[in-house]
Amino acid sequence: MTIAIRAAGIDDAGAIAHVHVESWRTTYTGIVPDAYLAGLDETLRTQLWREWLSGETLVFVAEWNGRVVGFANGGKNREPVEACDAELYAIYLLRDAQKRGIGAGLLRAMAHALLERNFKSMAVWVLEQNRSRSFYEKTGAHMAMSKVIEIGGAKLMEVAYAWADLKALTKLE
């Protein structure tokens, strides 16, 4: 099993869009309305990722045997969560790539890149019903706050996890 974590480029937009759409469909079935999940469009998502990859956002991809199976993106905190100055905007893996250490590798790469840009701590927002929430707790994050959001007409609880020290994330196994 060969896994590589690297900075994403514009040519990765389609592969990232595929992971984004597929992981939403597998992760959020039974949580987010089915009609919303069915309406996710990889072509539109690819265009959005091309824009995001041209901006300031940090994006990393995970390749497993040459195929992009996951991504993480992050940058400056968009909303106050405790004293966090950075935010993990998203981290998604295809189902067959989960529980193999790939998510920890993406998190470690993000922490290194944020530290290089003088960030000290990081938050992430995650749906409360997301069964993968324990990943954040296992990597040292603590629950910091919550809010109600709306996706596809459904009101859902979203919780913020916070890592007080990015340096600790660089030591993840």
KOLMI-546134 format. One line per field, with one value per atom (N, C-alpha, C): x, y, z; residue in three letters; chain; residue number from 1. Coordinates in pm, whole numbers. Layout:
N
px = (X,...) .
py = (Y,...) .
pz = (Z,...) .
fipa = (ALA,...) .
zakol = (A,...) .
kemar = (NUM,...) .
END
This chain:
173
px = (85,0,90,87,165,74,98,18,111,68,144,51,99,26,105,35,104,12,73,-5,-82,-206,-291,-260,-278,-265,-396,-405,-527,-574,-480,-515,-583,-582,-647,-794,-843,-980,-1084,-1075,-1173,-1168,-1049,-1034,-1083,-1055,-1102,-1254,-1311,-1457,-1521,-1459,-1512,-1512,-1400,-1392,-1495,-1508,-1600,-1743,-1788,-1926,-1949,-1858,-1875,-1871,-1782,-1772,-1894,-1949,-2074,-2184,-2193,-2301,-2289,-2167,-2151,-2156,-2101,-2095,-2228,-2300,-2418,-2552,-2550,-2676,-2748,-2876,-2954,-2940,-2852,-2831,-2878,-2825,-2861,-2971,-3069,-3177,-3124,-3187,-3146,-3147,-3246,-3256,-3134,-3087,-2968,-2846,-2829,-2714,-2721,-2840,-2857,-2826,-2849,-2827,-2684,-2595,-2454,-2397,-2331,-2286,-2133,-2070,-1923,-1868,-1938,-1890,-1888,-1996,-2003,-1899,-1886,-1790,-1647,-1619,-1487,-1457,-1555,-1536,-1508,-1583,-1559,-1419,-1375,-1242,-1133,-1156,-1057,-1040,-1151,-1146,-1074,-1114,-1053,-904,-865,-722,-641,-706,-638,-626,-684,-686,-584,-616,-525,-538,-641,-667,-556,-517,-422,-501,-456,-525,-421,-446,-361,-446,-384,-453,-374,-448,-388,-405,-295,-297,-265,-341,-321,-302,-183,-148,-180,-148,-163,-301,-398,-535,-567,-624,-662,-781,-760,-864,-909,-846,-882,-823,-877,-822,-852,-777,-802,-775,-858,-830,-852,-776,-783,-716,-719,-660,-702,-714,-750,-890,-906,-1034,-1141,-1255,-1364,-1464,-1460,-1557,-1489,-1504,-1436,-1475,-1374,-1390,-1278,-1315,-1216,-1108,-980,-872,-809,-875,-817,-801,-684,-659,-667,-672,-682,-803,-842,-956,-929,-966,-969,-1107,-1113,-1242,-1309,-1230,-1287,-1176,-1214,-1125,-1217,-1196,-1281,-1196,-1239,-1175,-1282,-1248,-1338,-1349,-1460,-1486,-1374,-1327,-1224,-1088,-1071,-945,-948,-1062,-1075,-1013,-974,-917,-784,-705,-575,-463,-494,-395,-384,-465,-457,-508,-618,-671,-570,-502,-400,-287,-251,-147,-187,-312,-362,-363,-405,-409,-269,-174,-34,21,-6,41,-20,-148,-214,-153,-129,-70,67,151,284,270,182,166,112,20,-34,71,150,258,358,389,480,425,294,230,197,259,249,114,35,-86,-46,-127,-93,-191,-319,-423,-526,-614,-706,-839,-945,-1079,-1133,-1234,-1305,-1452,-1540,-1684,-1725,-1805,-1848,-1993,-2069,-2207,-2208,-2292,-2298,-2327,-2406,-2442,-2339,-2233,-2128,-2061,-2069,-2013,-1860,-1796,-1649,-1598,-1686,-1645,-1535,-1535,-1436,-1293,-1275,-1143,-1081,-1160,-1108,-1068,-1150,-1118,-991,-976,-856,-729,-743,-626,-601,-675,-647,-736,-837,-926,-1031,-1080,-1189,-1307,-1429,-1546,-1550,-1571,-1564,-1699,-1782,-1911,-1999,-2122,-2213,-2305,-2370,-2467,-2559,-2671,-2764,-2741,-2732,-2718,-2829,-2843,-2944,-2877,-2906,-2857,-2976,-3005,-3114,-3248,-3270,-3397,-3404,-3302,-3300,-3214,-3265,-3187,-3103,-2973,-2879,-2788,-2747,-2653,-2511,-2432,-2291,-2209,-2103,-2017,-1877,-1813,-1675,-1582,-1477,-1368,-1249,-1168,-1051,-926,-818,-684,-612,-575,-512,-369,-303,-162,-137,-115,-87,38,134,258,231,132,99,48,-21,-73,39,151,261,325,293,351,255,141,44,107,71,116,13) .
py = (-118,0,124,199,321,442,518,638,758,861,986,1102,1193,1316,1429,1511,1621,1741,1856,1977,1955,1999,1983,2092,2057,2153,2165,2259,2285,2159,2076,1954,1849,1870,1777,1810,1917,1963,1854,1782,1677,1563,1521,1411,1454,1577,1627,1635,1684,1693,1555,1455,1319,1272,1291,1251,1329,1458,1544,1493,1469,1424,1283,1191,1051,1039,1113,1102,1165,1271,1326,1223,1155,1057,938,895,781,824,941,988,1041,1111,1184,1121,998,927,908,943,932,1051,1145,1267,1389,1403,1510,1455,1537,1487,1419,1306,1228,1311,1398,1480,1572,1624,1711,1630,1512,1427,1385,1350,1307,1421,1544,1661,1711,1653,1696,1667,1765,1759,1767,1659,1657,1761,1787,1885,2024,2060,2191,2198,2091,2087,2101,2042,2055,2202,2273,2417,2494,2462,2529,2500,2374,2339,2408,2427,2501,2643,2705,2840,2837,2742,2734,2704,2620,2586,2703,2803,2923,3030,3006,3108,3083,3134,3129,3001,2924,2805,2701,2640,2529,2402,2325,2201,2091,1979,1861,1745,1659,1537,1417,1308,1179,1088,1032,936,798,702,563,487,434,365,451,582,674,734,696,747,839,957,1049,989,966,903,993,1110,1200,1338,1433,1569,1640,1744,1835,1976,2069,2209,2293,2401,2485,2618,2700,2832,2914,3043,3136,3103,3114,3086,3179,3123,3202,3248,3188,3217,3188,3278,3255,3124,3046,2926,2930,2956,2973,3069,3035,3123,3075,2985,2928,3035,3034,3130,3065,2933,2861,2768,2723,2633,2524,2404,2294,2302,2348,2368,2236,2139,2007,1904,1782,1667,1549,1492,1382,1273,1150,1032,943,877,775,665,596,496,391,340,235,284,415,472,506,491,527,420,465,378,315,390,343,444,544,645,758,755,858,992,989,1113,1180,1100,1155,1217,1154,1209,1344,1355,1482,1589,1550,1644,1691,1599,1632,1731,1706,1796,1935,1940,2069,2143,2073,2137,2196,2120,2171,2298,2295,2410,2532,2511,2623,2681,2596,2644,2729,2686,2764,2903,2918,3048,3119,3074,3136,3121,3022,2990,2904,2909,2838,2727,2746,2652,2641,2539,2515,2460,2498,2447,2376,2294,2230,2221,2244,2227,2095,2018,1885,1862,1796,1764,1672,1705,1628,1480,1450,1311,1237,1303,1239,1130,1007,894,898,980,990,1095,1154,1258,1213,1087,1039,1058,1068,1094,1219,1324,1450,1435,1362,1340,1256,1154,1069,1145,1255,1333,1450,1452,1549,1672,1678,1794,1778,1890,1888,1965,1927,1997,2135,2237,2374,2445,2419,2489,2422,2470,2414,2521,2491,2582,2500,2557,2493,2551,2462,2505,2439,2482,2422,2369,2244,2181,2114,2155,2094,2102,2209,2228,2164,2088,2023,2104,2124,2190,2084,2108,2011,2079,2003,2056,2033,2139,2132,2166,2090,2114,2152,2236,2276,2202,2147,2088,2182,2185,2273,2197,2226,2181,2306,2311,2430,2449,2341,2348,2270,2341,2275,2188,2226,2148,2003,1983,1847,1764,1827,1755,1709,1777,1738,1606,1563,1439,1321,1339,1229,1110,992,869,828) .
pz = (0,0,0,-108,-118,-102,5,32,26,-47,-55,-22,61,93,27,-51,-120,-135,-161,-189,-319,-320,-439,-540,-666,-776,-850,-939,-1016,-1090,-1133,-1207,-1118,-987,-894,-872,-930,-903,-926,-1036,-1066,-965,-929,-833,-694,-656,-526,-527,-637,-648,-635,-696,-686,-541,-470,-329,-247,-274,-201,-213,-336,-360,-305,-337,-291,-140,-75,70,137,80,134,125,12,-8,87,117,208,355,386,525,575,490,537,499,443,418,551,553,676,769,733,813,734,613,521,429,392,305,178,143,25,-102,-118,-239,-252,-141,-144,-188,-130,-165,-312,-359,-498,-595,-550,-636,-641,-562,-566,-704,-762,-901,-907,-952,-959,-1055,-1166,-1264,-1203,-1137,-1071,-960,-883,-773,-827,-945,-1007,-1037,-1089,-1119,-991,-884,-755,-703,-715,-667,-749,-877,-957,-902,-865,-806,-672,-586,-453,-460,-555,-570,-624,-679,-731,-624,-505,-400,-291,-174,-59,24,-2,79,62,172,169,138,40,5,-13,53,40,-8,-89,-132,-82,-64,-29,-149,-194,-304,-250,-292,-254,-383,-402,-527,-649,-639,-751,-771,-688,-701,-584,-610,-503,-428,-298,-215,-100,-87,21,1,76,71,203,227,340,290,334,303,428,436,554,532,636,629,751,729,836,888,1020,1083,1027,985,926,1031,1148,1254,1388,1487,1614,1682,1718,1799,1901,2026,2132,2082,2103,2060,1928,1858,1734,1627,1564,1456,1317,1311,1184,1188,1068,1058,954,988,893,829,704,638,606,564,529,527,560,542,508,391,345,282,305,246,185,76,24,128,130,234,243,128,132,179,191,238,387,450,591,682,800,904,861,784,737,771,851,887,787,682,578,630,706,763,856,937,1026,945,833,746,688,645,592,702,821,934,971,970,1001,897,768,661,677,710,729,848,958,1076,1043,972,933,849,749,660,734,826,902,996,1059,1145,1066,943,858,828,838,813,945,1053,1185,1254,1215,1290,1409,1515,1638,1675,1640,1681,1569,1579,1469,1519,1448,1475,1351,1371,1260,1299,1204,1224,1163,1235,1189,1232,1145,1182,1304,1400,1525,1499,1398,1369,1285,1246,1166,1249,1202,1276,1283,1203,1204,1301,1380,1475,1570,1606,1703,1652,1519,1462,1523,1537,1591,1737,1812,1953,1967,1882,1887,1852,1777,1739,1834,1946,2051,2053,1967,1968,2079,2127,2224,2167,2207,2158,2222,2139,2187,2189,2089,2081,1977,1964,1864,1811,1697,1637,1546,1511,1419,1280,1180,1041,960,834,747,621,588,466,399,277,202,271,347,416,554,591,723,820,940,1044,1114,1118,1175,1275,1377,1475,1424,1432,1393,1516,1539,1655,1609,1688,1659,1753,1695,1773,1760,1864,1865,1908,1838,1878,1926,2052,2109,2059,2015,1977,1848,1739,1612,1617,1701,1709,1750,1837,1880,1762,1667,1550,1456,1459,1370,1414,1536,1590,1580,1514,1499,1429,1473,1405,1304) .
fipa = (MET,MET,MET,THR,THR,THR,ILE,ILE,ILE,ALA,ALA,ALA,ILE,ILE,ILE,ARG,ARG,ARG,ALA,ALA,ALA,ALA,ALA,ALA,GLY,GLY,GLY,ILE,ILE,ILE,ASP,ASP,ASP,ASP,ASP,ASP,ALA,ALA,ALA,GLY,GLY,GLY,ALA,ALA,ALA,ILE,ILE,ILE,ALA,ALA,ALA,HIS,HIS,HIS,VAL,VAL,VAL,HIS,HIS,HIS,VAL,VAL,VAL,GLU,GLU,GLU,SER,SER,SER,TRP,TRP,TRP,ARG,ARG,ARG,THR,THR,THR,THR,THR,THR,TYR,TYR,TYR,THR,THR,THR,GLY,GLY,GLY,ILE,ILE,ILE,VAL,VAL,VAL,PRO,PRO,PRO,ASP,ASP,ASP,ALA,ALA,ALA,TYR,TYR,TYR,LEU,LEU,LEU,ALA,ALA,ALA,GLY,GLY,GLY,LEU,LEU,LEU,ASP,ASP,ASP,GLU,GLU,GLU,THR,THR,THR,LEU,LEU,LEU,ARG,ARG,ARG,THR,THR,THR,GLN,GLN,GLN,LEU,LEU,LEU,TRP,TRP,TRP,ARG,ARG,ARG,GLU,GLU,GLU,TRP,TRP,TRP,LEU,LEU,LEU,SER,SER,SER,GLY,GLY,GLY,GLU,GLU,GLU,THR,THR,THR,LEU,LEU,LEU,VAL,VAL,VAL,PHE,PHE,PHE,VAL,VAL,VAL,ALA,ALA,ALA,GLU,GLU,GLU,TRP,TRP,TRP,ASN,ASN,ASN,GLY,GLY,GLY,ARG,ARG,ARG,VAL,VAL,VAL,VAL,VAL,VAL,GLY,GLY,GLY,PHE,PHE,PHE,ALA,ALA,ALA,ASN,ASN,ASN,GLY,GLY,GLY,GLY,GLY,GLY,LYS,LYS,LYS,ASN,ASN,ASN,ARG,ARG,ARG,GLU,GLU,GLU,PRO,PRO,PRO,VAL,VAL,VAL,GLU,GLU,GLU,ALA,ALA,ALA,CYS,CYS,CYS,ASP,ASP,ASP,ALA,ALA,ALA,GLU,GLU,GLU,LEU,LEU,LEU,TYR,TYR,TYR,ALA,ALA,ALA,ILE,ILE,ILE,TYR,TYR,TYR,LEU,LEU,LEU,LEU,LEU,LEU,ARG,ARG,ARG,ASP,ASP,ASP,ALA,ALA,ALA,GLN,GLN,GLN,LYS,LYS,LYS,ARG,ARG,ARG,GLY,GLY,GLY,ILE,ILE,ILE,GLY,GLY,GLY,ALA,ALA,ALA,GLY,GLY,GLY,LEU,LEU,LEU,LEU,LEU,LEU,ARG,ARG,ARG,ALA,ALA,ALA,MET,MET,MET,ALA,ALA,ALA,HIS,HIS,HIS,ALA,ALA,ALA,LEU,LEU,LEU,LEU,LEU,LEU,GLU,GLU,GLU,ARG,ARG,ARG,ASN,ASN,ASN,PHE,PHE,PHE,LYS,LYS,LYS,SER,SER,SER,MET,MET,MET,ALA,ALA,ALA,VAL,VAL,VAL,TRP,TRP,TRP,VAL,VAL,VAL,LEU,LEU,LEU,GLU,GLU,GLU,GLN,GLN,GLN,ASN,ASN,ASN,ARG,ARG,ARG,SER,SER,SER,ARG,ARG,ARG,SER,SER,SER,PHE,PHE,PHE,TYR,TYR,TYR,GLU,GLU,GLU,LYS,LYS,LYS,THR,THR,THR,GLY,GLY,GLY,ALA,ALA,ALA,HIS,HIS,HIS,MET,MET,MET,ALA,ALA,ALA,MET,MET,MET,SER,SER,SER,LYS,LYS,LYS,VAL,VAL,VAL,ILE,ILE,ILE,GLU,GLU,GLU,ILE,ILE,ILE,GLY,GLY,GLY,GLY,GLY,GLY,ALA,ALA,ALA,LYS,LYS,LYS,LEU,LEU,LEU,MET,MET,MET,GLU,GLU,GLU,VAL,VAL,VAL,ALA,ALA,ALA,TYR,TYR,TYR,ALA,ALA,ALA,TRP,TRP,TRP,ALA,ALA,ALA,ASP,ASP,ASP,LEU,LEU,LEU,LYS,LYS,LYS,ALA,ALA,ALA,LEU,LEU,LEU,THR,THR,THR,LYS,LYS,LYS,LEU,LEU,LEU,GLU,GLU,GLU) .
zakol = (A,A,A,A,A,A,A,A,A,A,A,A,A,A,A,A,A,A,A,A,A,A,A,A,A,A,A,A,A,A,A,A,A,A,A,A,A,A,A,A,A,A,A,A,A,A,A,A,A,A,A,A,A,A,A,A,A,A,A,A,A,A,A,A,A,A,A,A,A,A,A,A,A,A,A,A,A,A,A,A,A,A,A,A,A,A,A,A,A,A,A,A,A,A,A,A,A,A,A,A,A,A,A,A,A,A,A,A,A,A,A,A,A,A,A,A,A,A,A,A,A,A,A,A,A,A,A,A,A,A,A,A,A,A,A,A,A,A,A,A,A,A,A,A,A,A,A,A,A,A,A,A,A,A,A,A,A,A,A,A,A,A,A,A,A,A,A,A,A,A,A,A,A,A,A,A,A,A,A,A,A,A,A,A,A,A,A,A,A,A,A,A,A,A,A,A,A,A,A,A,A,A,A,A,A,A,A,A,A,A,A,A,A,A,A,A,A,A,A,A,A,A,A,A,A,A,A,A,A,A,A,A,A,A,A,A,A,A,A,A,A,A,A,A,A,A,A,A,A,A,A,A,A,A,A,A,A,A,A,A,A,A,A,A,A,A,A,A,A,A,A,A,A,A,A,A,A,A,A,A,A,A,A,A,A,A,A,A,A,A,A,A,A,A,A,A,A,A,A,A,A,A,A,A,A,A,A,A,A,A,A,A,A,A,A,A,A,A,A,A,A,A,A,A,A,A,A,A,A,A,A,A,A,A,A,A,A,A,A,A,A,A,A,A,A,A,A,A,A,A,A,A,A,A,A,A,A,A,A,A,A,A,A,A,A,A,A,A,A,A,A,A,A,A,A,A,A,A,A,A,A,A,A,A,A,A,A,A,A,A,A,A,A,A,A,A,A,A,A,A,A,A,A,A,A,A,A,A,A,A,A,A,A,A,A,A,A,A,A,A,A,A,A,A,A,A,A,A,A,A,A,A,A,A,A,A,A,A,A,A,A,A,A,A,A,A,A,A,A,A,A,A,A,A,A,A,A,A,A,A,A,A,A,A,A,A,A,A,A,A,A,A,A,A,A,A,A,A,A,A,A,A,A,A,A,A,A,A,A,A,A,A,A,A,A,A,A,A,A,A,A,A,A,A,A,A,A,A,A,A,A,A,A,A,A,A,A,A,A) .
kemar = (1,1,1,2,2,2,3,3,3,4,4,4,5,5,5,6,6,6,7,7,7,8,8,8,9,9,9,10,10,10,11,11,11,12,12,12,13,13,13,14,14,14,15,15,15,16,16,16,17,17,17,18,18,18,19,19,19,20,20,20,21,21,21,22,22,22,23,23,23,24,24,24,25,25,25,26,26,26,27,27,27,28,28,28,29,29,29,30,30,30,31,31,31,32,32,32,33,33,33,34,34,34,35,35,35,36,36,36,37,37,37,38,38,38,39,39,39,40,40,40,41,41,41,42,42,42,43,43,43,44,44,44,45,45,45,46,46,46,47,47,47,48,48,48,49,49,49,50,50,50,51,51,51,52,52,52,53,53,53,54,54,54,55,55,55,56,56,56,57,57,57,58,58,58,59,59,59,60,60,60,61,61,61,62,62,62,63,63,63,64,64,64,65,65,65,66,66,66,67,67,67,68,68,68,69,69,69,70,70,70,71,71,71,72,72,72,73,73,73,74,74,74,75,75,75,76,76,76,77,77,77,78,78,78,79,79,79,80,80,80,81,81,81,82,82,82,83,83,83,84,84,84,85,85,85,86,86,86,87,87,87,88,88,88,89,89,89,90,90,90,91,91,91,92,92,92,93,93,93,94,94,94,95,95,95,96,96,96,97,97,97,98,98,98,99,99,99,100,100,100,101,101,101,102,102,102,103,103,103,104,104,104,105,105,105,106,106,106,107,107,107,108,108,108,109,109,109,110,110,110,111,111,111,112,112,112,113,113,113,114,114,114,115,115,115,116,116,116,117,117,117,118,118,118,119,119,119,120,120,120,121,121,121,122,122,122,123,123,123,124,124,124,125,125,125,126,126,126,127,127,127,128,128,128,129,129,129,130,130,130,131,131,131,132,132,132,133,133,133,134,134,134,135,135,135,136,136,136,137,137,137,138,138,138,139,139,139,140,140,140,141,141,141,142,142,142,143,143,143,144,144,144,145,145,145,146,146,146,147,147,147,148,148,148,149,149,149,150,150,150,151,151,151,152,152,152,153,153,153,154,154,154,155,155,155,156,156,156,157,157,157,158,158,158,159,159,159,160,160,160,161,161,161,162,162,162,163,163,163,164,164,164,165,165,165,166,166,166,167,167,167,168,168,168,169,169,169,170,170,170,171,171,171,172,172,172,173,173,173) .
END
